[in-house]
Amino acid sequence: YQQGVPQQGYNPNQYGQQYQTQPAQPGYGYQAQQPAGYAPPPAQPYGAAPYGQPAAQPNPDAELWSWFKAVDGDNSGKITVTELQAALTNANWTTFNAETCRLMIAMFDTDHNGTIGFEEFRGLWRYLQEWRQVFSRFDTDKTGVINAQELSVAFTQMGFRLSPQFVNLIIARYDPQSRRGLKMDMFIQACVLLKQLTDAFRSRDTQQAGTIRIGYEDFMSMVVLNKP
């Protein structure tokens, strides 16, 4: 342990102080961004407001409804994993990973029918914008990819104390081809997995000691239930 450098490994007293399921915290200082590669609804034509009168304030629900209708390609009133994936892109214009889209839909699919309606979409969209702010915060070189050094800083600030070797393992797992870093979709997936596994570990760490004794089937259940 060095002064100012956290020890590696699970810390029952630190974890969870900063990180939440919806990770953006007040005071992050980043404005919500439009999704990369997806154009916003068309603006009103010039002259819509008479000269000398203030323009009407935008209606957030109307704008969100426009997004919902644009994503709902078959006009069914429900958004599927395929439709959500087609609407979302990373900073390098690659489409979102299908597993990440399934993960996000499952988190907000309150009626468990495999799709999301408008009210469910409202929560998912807010969640996604918060993740964009988090990703932008830690992508300090603005490459659209979070490298190992940036990922290590992100995990530390989220309350995870992990070794450089483990961080490299995460990158190898979620960027198997180049092993260079994580795009936003894989960053979301990795962070959600770490949160779920740490919660599962913590529920078994009744003494808050940072170690547990676990049976084989319990271990297998924990992995299967939390695997993205």
Residue pairs with C-beta under 8 A, 6 or more apart in sequence:
1 7
6 14
6 156
6 161
7 161
8 161
8 162
8 163
9 161
9 162
9 163
9 210
10 161
10 198
10 201
10 202
10 205
10 210
11 159
11 161
11 210
12 202
12 205
12 208
12 209
12 210
13 208
14 159
14 161
15 159
15 160
15 198
15 202
16 159
16 202
17 159
18 25
18 157
18 158
18 159
19 158
19 159
19 160
19 195
21 107
21 192
21 195
22 126
22 127
22 130
23 130
23 131
23 134
23 158
23 191
24 30
24 129
24 130
24 131
24 133
24 134
28 133
28 134
28 137
30 133
30 136
30 137
31 133
32 129
32 132
32 133
33 129
33 132
33 133
33 136
34 40
35 87
35 88
35 89
35 128
35 132
36 89
36 90
36 91
36 93
36 144
37 88
37 89
37 90
37 93
38 87
38 88
38 89
40 63
40 67
41 63
41 66
41 67
41 70
48 55
49 55
49 56
64 121
64 122
64 125
65 118
67 125
68 79
68 118
68 121
69 75
70 87
71 79
71 83
71 84
71 86
71 87
71 121
72 78
72 79
72 83
73 83
73 86
74 83
76 115
77 117
77 118
78 113
78 115
78 116
78 117
79 105
79 115
79 116
79 117
79 121
80 105
80 114
80 115
81 98
81 101
81 102
81 105
81 114
82 98
84 96
84 101
84 104
84 105
85 95
85 96
85 97
85 98
85 101
86 95
88 95
88 96
88 101
88 128
88 185
89 95
89 96
90 96
90 144
90 183
90 184
90 185
91 143
91 144
91 145
91 183
91 184
92 144
92 145
92 183
94 183
96 184
96 185
97 185
97 186
97 189
99 189
99 228
100 185
100 186
100 188
100 189
100 228
103 188
103 189
103 192
103 228
104 124
104 127
104 128
104 188
105 114
105 115
105 116
105 124
107 124
107 127
108 116
108 120
108 121
108 123
108 124
108 127
109 115
109 116
109 120
110 120
116 124
131 184
131 187
131 188
132 184
134 154
135 146
135 184
135 187
135 188
138 146
138 150
138 151
138 153
138 154
138 157
139 145
139 146
139 150
140 150
141 147
141 150
143 181
144 183
144 184
145 180
145 181
145 182
145 183
146 154
146 181
146 182
146 187
147 171
147 180
147 181
148 164
148 167
148 168
148 171
148 181
150 181
151 167
151 170
151 171
151 181
151 182
151 187
152 162
152 164
152 167
154 187
154 191
155 162
155 167
155 194
156 162
158 191
160 194
160 198
168 179
170 182
170 190
171 179
171 180
171 181
171 182
172 179
173 190
174 182
174 186
174 187
174 189
174 190
175 181
175 182
175 183
175 186
182 190
189 228
192 228
193 226
193 227
193 228
196 226
197 222
197 226
200 222
200 225
200 226
201 212
201 222
204 212
204 214
204 218
205 211
205 212
214 222
